[in-house]
Amino acid sequence: MGSFDRRRFLQLVTTSLASAALPSVAFAASSVPQLGLVVKVTKDGSPEATIKHVHDLGFTQCQIFFEELSLSKAAPLQDALKKYNVRVTAVSEHNPGPRIFDFDHGAETIGIVPPTYRRQRIDALKLAAEFAHACTIPAIHTHLGFIPEEPGDPRYAVAITAIKEVASHCKQNGVMLLCETGEETPITMLRMIQDVGEGNVFVNLDTANLILYDKGNPVDAMDVFGKFVRGTHMKDGLFPTNPHDLGKEVAIGKGKVDFPALIRKLKEANYMGPFTIEREISGPQQITDIMESKVYLQKLIDEIYGSGV
């Protein structure tokens, strides 16, 4: 059943779900990490509708992705954040072009490592940095792609040059570059951060992705790059069993992530950033899973970090 007692978890949800919908302690006044949500503004959607959704689910912060990002959306987003008392912790950017999340085509389609969309994606990340600066958002977030494991691989040097260009532009705009885990081993992520050397490149620890890609597990990864973690995706998953496909993302509590051990590791590393829930399905079940995860993770935060009251 994963790393905790599912029956106990569901009992907790039954008794606490009603209160979970209420806004938690305001992020500005908190002394412990706050829960957030990964959200998207669709091509035809509005920042206000997305931020209202965050607020209505009882969250005070989110990581946000725009299907079509432009600086013209900065003011509407800022208005919505003020209206609903929500904070954006990072702007996600992955465009343009396709991204195929599997072992057969992932290396050639994801991030700025593959050459096909590299220039366009570098430029899109630079725009995201400018957008984040305009909205006083502290970071941008992306999948860099399958960074080569061997530092002597010629593709590694090309990747470092591309990442450094993005990181430098982020620094000029006063924002961090958060790099999603998954496509590379933790030691390769650490090597990349050191070799880029801009001082503003950090880790967005997706708690499931290292498992989904069979690159390790998040608890042990904290021993490698824990001091560089500045963002998280709280997510669960199973190891791959088909050599062509990633492992399966599942609801928190149904996978292989040991959340109590992980959160203890985060506390030991003095991590005070967001615990951002991500559930990669849609429809009513997504909301149910998010709300159950919200209750469970808040209980762990209270037990391991303290309530912050």
PECOR-V829783 format. One record per residue. RES is the residue in one small letter. PSI is psi in radians with two decimals (* if undefined). D_CENTER is the distance of its C-alpha to the mean C-alpha in Angstrom with 2 decimals. Layout:
res=RES psi=PSI d_center=D_CENTER
res=RES psi=PSI d_center=D_CENTER
//
This chain:
res=m psi=0.28 d_center=23.99
res=g psi=-2.64 d_center=21.14
res=s psi=0.11 d_center=21.05
res=f psi=2.94 d_center=22.57
res=d psi=1.91 d_center=25.51
res=r psi=-0.68 d_center=24.61
res=r psi=-0.80 d_center=27.85
res=r psi=-0.69 d_center=27.22
res=f psi=-0.81 d_center=23.73
res=l psi=-0.57 d_center=25.27
res=q psi=-0.71 d_center=28.07
res=l psi=-0.75 d_center=25.74
res=v psi=-0.76 d_center=24.03
res=t psi=-0.70 d_center=27.53
res=t psi=-0.32 d_center=28.68
res=s psi=-0.10 d_center=25.68
res=l psi=-0.62 d_center=24.04
res=a psi=-0.77 d_center=26.27
res=s psi=-0.37 d_center=25.29
res=a psi=-0.43 d_center=21.54
res=a psi=-0.20 d_center=21.82
res=l psi=2.56 d_center=23.11
res=p psi=2.41 d_center=21.10
res=s psi=-3.13 d_center=20.08
res=v psi=2.37 d_center=21.27
res=a psi=2.41 d_center=20.54
res=f psi=-0.60 d_center=17.74
res=a psi=-0.46 d_center=20.38
res=a psi=0.03 d_center=22.66
res=s psi=2.55 d_center=20.44
res=s psi=0.20 d_center=20.87
res=v psi=2.81 d_center=18.17
res=p psi=2.54 d_center=14.38
res=q psi=2.60 d_center=13.75
res=l psi=2.52 d_center=11.94
res=g psi=-3.04 d_center=9.92
res=l psi=2.43 d_center=9.08
res=v psi=2.16 d_center=7.25
res=v psi=2.89 d_center=10.51
res=k psi=2.45 d_center=12.61
res=v psi=1.97 d_center=15.92
res=t psi=2.94 d_center=18.19
res=k psi=-0.73 d_center=20.96
res=d psi=0.07 d_center=23.49
res=g psi=3.13 d_center=21.43
res=s psi=2.59 d_center=21.36
res=p psi=-0.65 d_center=18.95
res=e psi=-0.77 d_center=21.16
res=a psi=-0.69 d_center=20.86
res=t psi=-0.79 d_center=17.06
res=i psi=-0.62 d_center=17.10
res=k psi=-0.70 d_center=20.04
res=h psi=-0.77 d_center=18.17
res=v psi=-0.85 d_center=15.57
res=h psi=-0.78 d_center=18.68
res=d psi=-0.44 d_center=20.68
res=l psi=0.01 d_center=18.33
res=g psi=0.33 d_center=18.72
res=f psi=2.64 d_center=15.47
res=t psi=0.04 d_center=15.85
res=q psi=2.81 d_center=12.47
res=c psi=2.86 d_center=9.69
res=q psi=2.25 d_center=7.17
res=i psi=2.43 d_center=9.70
res=f psi=2.32 d_center=10.80
res=f psi=2.21 d_center=14.58
res=e psi=-0.58 d_center=16.47
res=e psi=1.78 d_center=19.02
res=l psi=2.38 d_center=18.10
res=s psi=2.69 d_center=21.12
res=l psi=-0.36 d_center=22.19
res=s psi=-0.30 d_center=24.38
res=k psi=0.00 d_center=21.51
res=a psi=-0.85 d_center=20.83
res=a psi=-0.82 d_center=23.73
res=p psi=-0.65 d_center=23.06
res=l psi=-0.80 d_center=19.49
res=q psi=-0.70 d_center=20.94
res=d psi=-0.74 d_center=23.68
res=a psi=-0.71 d_center=21.47
res=l psi=-0.72 d_center=19.37
res=k psi=-0.74 d_center=22.74
res=k psi=-0.73 d_center=24.28
res=y psi=0.07 d_center=21.79
res=n psi=0.88 d_center=20.83
res=v psi=2.57 d_center=17.07
res=r psi=2.42 d_center=14.85
res=v psi=2.19 d_center=12.03
res=t psi=-0.41 d_center=9.76
res=a psi=2.58 d_center=8.51
res=v psi=2.10 d_center=9.96
res=s psi=2.48 d_center=8.41
res=e psi=2.26 d_center=11.40
res=h psi=-0.10 d_center=12.59
res=n psi=2.91 d_center=16.23
res=p psi=-3.07 d_center=19.04
res=g psi=2.96 d_center=20.32
res=p psi=2.66 d_center=19.47
res=r psi=2.13 d_center=16.75
res=i psi=1.95 d_center=18.09
res=f psi=1.38 d_center=15.93
res=d psi=3.14 d_center=18.80
res=f psi=-0.33 d_center=20.80
res=d psi=-0.67 d_center=23.60
res=h psi=-0.07 d_center=22.05
res=g psi=-0.75 d_center=18.48
res=a psi=-0.44 d_center=19.81
res=e psi=-0.05 d_center=21.76
res=t psi=-0.31 d_center=19.33
res=i psi=2.26 d_center=15.72
res=g psi=-2.79 d_center=14.79
res=i psi=0.08 d_center=17.43
res=v psi=-0.86 d_center=19.07
res=p psi=2.52 d_center=21.32
res=p psi=-0.40 d_center=24.05
res=t psi=-0.84 d_center=24.50
res=y psi=0.28 d_center=21.98
res=r psi=-0.91 d_center=21.25
res=r psi=-0.76 d_center=23.17
res=q psi=-0.66 d_center=21.96
res=r psi=-0.61 d_center=18.27
res=i psi=-0.80 d_center=19.01
res=d psi=-0.66 d_center=20.79
res=a psi=-0.67 d_center=18.07
res=l psi=-0.62 d_center=15.62
res=k psi=-0.72 d_center=18.54
res=l psi=-0.71 d_center=19.00
res=a psi=-0.67 d_center=15.42
res=a psi=-0.71 d_center=16.26
res=e psi=-0.67 d_center=19.50
res=f psi=-0.81 d_center=18.03
res=a psi=-0.73 d_center=15.71
res=h psi=-0.76 d_center=18.88
res=a psi=-0.53 d_center=20.95
res=c psi=0.11 d_center=18.85
res=t psi=0.76 d_center=18.38
res=i psi=2.33 d_center=14.58
res=p psi=-0.22 d_center=13.68
res=a psi=2.76 d_center=11.12
res=i psi=2.83 d_center=10.11
res=h psi=2.47 d_center=7.27
res=t psi=2.88 d_center=8.46
res=h psi=2.09 d_center=9.62
res=l psi=-0.50 d_center=12.81
res=g psi=-3.01 d_center=14.60
res=f psi=1.53 d_center=16.92
res=i psi=2.23 d_center=18.01
res=p psi=2.43 d_center=21.54
res=e psi=-0.56 d_center=22.14
res=e psi=2.10 d_center=25.56
res=p psi=-0.36 d_center=25.77
res=g psi=-0.11 d_center=29.12
res=d psi=2.22 d_center=27.86
res=p psi=-0.51 d_center=28.70
res=r psi=-0.43 d_center=25.42
res=y psi=-0.81 d_center=23.61
res=a psi=-0.68 d_center=25.49
res=v psi=-0.74 d_center=24.75
res=a psi=-0.76 d_center=20.98
res=i psi=-0.72 d_center=21.29
res=t psi=-0.77 d_center=23.39
res=a psi=-0.78 d_center=20.96
res=i psi=-0.70 d_center=17.96
res=k psi=-0.66 d_center=20.42
res=e psi=-0.77 d_center=21.50
res=v psi=-0.79 d_center=18.08
res=a psi=-0.69 d_center=17.53
res=s psi=-0.73 d_center=21.07
res=h psi=-0.65 d_center=20.64
res=c psi=-0.76 d_center=17.60
res=k psi=-0.71 d_center=19.88
res=q psi=-0.48 d_center=22.64
res=n psi=0.10 d_center=20.60
res=g psi=0.54 d_center=19.49
res=v psi=2.77 d_center=15.71
res=m psi=2.70 d_center=13.29
res=l psi=1.98 d_center=11.72
res=l psi=2.18 d_center=8.30
res=c psi=2.10 d_center=8.58
res=e psi=2.38 d_center=6.49
res=t psi=2.78 d_center=8.72
res=g psi=-0.97 d_center=11.13
res=e psi=-0.19 d_center=13.85
res=e psi=2.81 d_center=15.48
res=t psi=2.74 d_center=16.79
res=p psi=-0.67 d_center=15.63
res=i psi=-0.55 d_center=18.90
res=t psi=-0.68 d_center=18.42
res=m psi=-0.78 d_center=15.13
res=l psi=-0.76 d_center=17.22
res=r psi=-0.76 d_center=20.14
res=m psi=-0.81 d_center=18.33
res=i psi=-0.78 d_center=17.18
res=q psi=-0.70 d_center=20.78
res=d psi=-0.55 d_center=22.40
res=v psi=-0.80 d_center=20.64
res=g psi=0.40 d_center=21.88
res=e psi=-0.27 d_center=20.82
res=g psi=0.00 d_center=19.51
res=n psi=0.30 d_center=16.43
res=v psi=2.16 d_center=14.18
res=f psi=3.12 d_center=11.64
res=v psi=2.31 d_center=9.06
res=n psi=1.82 d_center=5.31
res=l psi=1.76 d_center=6.50
res=d psi=2.00 d_center=5.69
res=t psi=-0.34 d_center=8.89
res=a psi=-0.52 d_center=10.52
res=n psi=-0.66 d_center=10.22
res=l psi=-0.58 d_center=12.70
res=i psi=-0.80 d_center=14.96
res=l psi=-0.60 d_center=14.72
res=y psi=0.01 d_center=15.71
res=d psi=0.79 d_center=18.11
res=k psi=0.13 d_center=16.99
res=g psi=-2.68 d_center=17.28
res=n psi=2.70 d_center=15.66
res=p psi=-0.50 d_center=13.13
res=v psi=-0.88 d_center=16.07
res=d psi=-0.58 d_center=18.16
res=a psi=-0.52 d_center=15.48
res=m psi=-0.50 d_center=15.36
res=d psi=-0.37 d_center=19.01
res=v psi=-0.91 d_center=18.25
res=f psi=0.34 d_center=15.48
res=g psi=-0.67 d_center=14.90
res=k psi=-0.21 d_center=16.31
res=f psi=0.02 d_center=13.79
res=v psi=2.16 d_center=10.59
res=r psi=-0.06 d_center=9.57
res=g psi=2.81 d_center=6.05
res=t psi=2.70 d_center=4.64
res=h psi=1.96 d_center=3.85
res=m psi=1.91 d_center=7.61
res=k psi=2.71 d_center=9.25
res=d psi=2.79 d_center=12.66
res=g psi=3.01 d_center=14.64
res=l psi=2.63 d_center=17.96
res=f psi=2.62 d_center=19.22
res=p psi=2.55 d_center=20.68
res=t psi=-0.19 d_center=24.42
res=n psi=2.15 d_center=25.14
res=p psi=-0.06 d_center=25.04
res=h psi=-0.36 d_center=24.12
res=d psi=2.57 d_center=21.15
res=l psi=2.87 d_center=17.82
res=g psi=3.00 d_center=17.80
res=k psi=2.25 d_center=17.27
res=e psi=2.33 d_center=14.23
res=v psi=2.98 d_center=15.88
res=a psi=2.56 d_center=15.79
res=i psi=2.26 d_center=14.94
res=g psi=-0.21 d_center=18.29
res=k psi=0.06 d_center=19.42
res=g psi=-2.72 d_center=17.76
res=k psi=0.02 d_center=18.03
res=v psi=2.25 d_center=15.42
res=d psi=1.52 d_center=17.54
res=f psi=-0.72 d_center=15.63
res=p psi=-0.79 d_center=18.59
res=a psi=-0.69 d_center=18.91
res=l psi=-0.78 d_center=15.27
res=i psi=-0.57 d_center=15.32
res=r psi=-0.71 d_center=18.68
res=k psi=-0.73 d_center=17.40
res=l psi=-0.74 d_center=14.78
res=k psi=-0.74 d_center=17.75
res=e psi=-0.54 d_center=20.00
res=a psi=0.13 d_center=17.83
res=n psi=0.56 d_center=18.13
res=y psi=2.20 d_center=14.43
res=m psi=0.26 d_center=14.52
res=g psi=-2.96 d_center=11.15
res=p psi=2.59 d_center=9.14
res=f psi=1.64 d_center=8.63
res=t psi=2.00 d_center=6.44
res=i psi=2.33 d_center=8.11
res=e psi=2.23 d_center=7.60
res=r psi=1.99 d_center=11.06
res=e psi=0.87 d_center=12.00
res=i psi=-3.13 d_center=15.55
res=s psi=2.94 d_center=17.52
res=g psi=-3.02 d_center=20.51
res=p psi=-0.62 d_center=21.80
res=q psi=-0.58 d_center=20.44
res=q psi=-0.80 d_center=16.83
res=i psi=-0.75 d_center=17.85
res=t psi=-0.82 d_center=19.82
res=d psi=-0.70 d_center=17.09
res=i psi=-0.80 d_center=14.68
res=m psi=-0.63 d_center=17.65
res=e psi=-0.71 d_center=18.67
res=s psi=-0.66 d_center=15.32
res=k psi=-0.79 d_center=15.53
res=v psi=-0.83 d_center=18.99
res=y psi=-0.83 d_center=18.37
res=l psi=-0.65 d_center=15.47
res=q psi=-0.67 d_center=17.48
res=k psi=-0.73 d_center=20.45
res=l psi=-0.72 d_center=18.85
res=i psi=-0.80 d_center=17.76
res=d psi=-0.70 d_center=21.34
res=e psi=-0.69 d_center=22.90
res=i psi=-0.72 d_center=21.13
res=y psi=-0.44 d_center=20.44
res=g psi=2.83 d_center=23.17
res=s psi=-0.37 d_center=23.22
res=g psi=0.11 d_center=23.16
res=v psi=* d_center=26.18
//
